[in-house]
Amino acid sequence: TARRTELEALLRFSQELNTQLDVDSLLNLILYLVIDLIPCDAAVIYRLDESMNVLDYREHHKNDADDSVNVETLFNQIMATPESPFAWEALEVADTTFKNGIAIRLDHDMQTQGILVVLANNPYGEHHIRLFETIARQTTLALRNAELYETKVNYAEHLEEMVEQRTEELRSAESL
């Protein structure tokens, strides 16, 4: 029954992600859902550009905990680690008050789109890492879908502006 509960939670996670097409709202939703599914005290998501620079990041603490996370130092330490997922126990990572964590790159088509991190004071097992990998795959797809939707909307708006501009130019030319 624990496996069934986990699968139902993953299905709900996937359904929730697929209802959101706004990237900013999606980033917040991802953290909320991750904290609900993975036993953690905090979660961080970084969104990256093609050059691996941080475009945006979000940080959420469970129960509005006061624990600190130096998100810049955390990002640099994760980027310096080639393995993904990168899990640590009882380490001083990124000047956080959390002793344990898992970080995973959000890769799509050989390109890292972001990094998802969970932090806790309790250790993580292999089961948590596998669950987190599944969550990361669904997160990657949802982010990519939202980015493609955003691109499509921007293109449609730009195309409409171009048509209006060209129509105005034609009207001006006809009146001469």
C-alpha positions, 0 to 999 in steps of 0.5 A: 500500500505504500507503493500505491500511495506513492504512485497516486501522489506522483500522478497527482503531482503530474496532473497539477504540473500539467495544469499550469502554463505560466512559468513563474506560477509553475516554479512556485507550484513545483516547490509546494508539491515537492515539499508535500511529497518529499520529507524535507524542510526546504526546497529550492529550484533554479531556472537556467539559460543555455549558458548555465546562468541562473535566470530565476530561482525560488526557495520555499521553507516548510512551515515557514522555518527560519533556517537559512540557505545561501542559494548562490553558494548552494548553486555553485557547489551543486554546479561543481559536482558532476553527478546528478542526483547529488545527495549529501549527508551530514555535510556543511554544504553552502552555509545552510543550517540543513545537514542533508540534501539532494540536488538534481539537474533538470535536463531536457535534450542534453541541456540543463534547464534548471536544478531542483534541491531538497534540504532537510536535517534528517537523512535521505535513503535510496528510496527518496532519491529514486522518488526525487528523480521521478519528480525531477523528470516530471518537473523538467517536462512541465517547465519545458511545456510552459516555456514552449507555451510562453514562446508561442504566446509571445510569437503570436502577440509579436505577429499580431503587432507586425500585421497591425503595423504593416496594415497601417503602412499599407493604409498610409501608402494608399492615401498618398 
